[in-house]
Amino acid sequence: MTRLKLADLADEKPVKLTVELSARLHRDLVAYAAAINGGDAKNAPAIERIVPPMLERFVASDREFAKARKNGSSMDRTG
């Protein structure tokens, strides 16, 4: 079985966000969801459930972002 980077789909209170994806990226996400489910597309998790943890892992693994955040860069400020 393929070892995927995404494993934990924790439930938290969501914040609604609307984004547009390319058709290619959507197909890739559908395929990724099926892979998470052992290749079964029928009972695969919804794209809406896999995208947030994917983004969390991406942000957490970005060393430059972590360095900037640690140094108090304005990147960390919202609003």
N, C-alpha and C positions, 0 to 999 in steps of 0.2 A: 504494500500500500504506500502511496505517496505521502510523504510527511509535509503537511501544509503549515504555513506560518500562522494561520488563523485557526484557533481552536475554541476559545472561550467566547460565548455569546451571552454575556451577562445582561440581566435585566436591570435597567436604571430608568429613571424618569426621563423621557426623551424631550428634546427641543426640536421643534419642527423646522425643517430646512428643505427648500425646493431647489433642485439642481437639474440641469439638462445634461444628459450623457449622449455621447455618440452611439450610433447603433452598434459599432464594433465593440466599444467598451461594454455596452449592455450585454451583448452576446458572451463576451469573456466573463462577465460577472455571473451570468446564468450558468455557464460551464463550471466556474469556480464553485458555485453553490452546489452543483451536482457532485463535484469532486469531494467537497466536504461531507457529502452524504453517501460516500462510497460509490459514486458513479450513478446513483439513482436520481434522475432529474424530477421524477414524480413527487417525491417527498422531501425535496431539497429545501433548505431555509430560503425565505424570501430575500431578495436583493436588499431590501430595506433593513434587514437584520444583519447582513454581513458587511455592509459598507461602513457603518460606524466603527466596529472593531478594527477594520482594515486601516481606516484613517488614524485611529488611535495608535496602532502599531507603527505606522509610517512616521507620525509626529514623534513618538517616543524613540525611534531609531535614528532620527536626524541629529547628528552630533553638532552641527553648526547651530541649529536651533537651541539645543540644550545649552551650548556654550553661551549663546547670546542671552538666553533666559537667566542663566546663572549670573551673568555680568550685569543684570538689570537693564538690558536693552529695552527700547520702546516696543520691540516685537511682542512683549508679554502683556501689553496694555490693550484693553478692549474698550469699545464704546467711544 
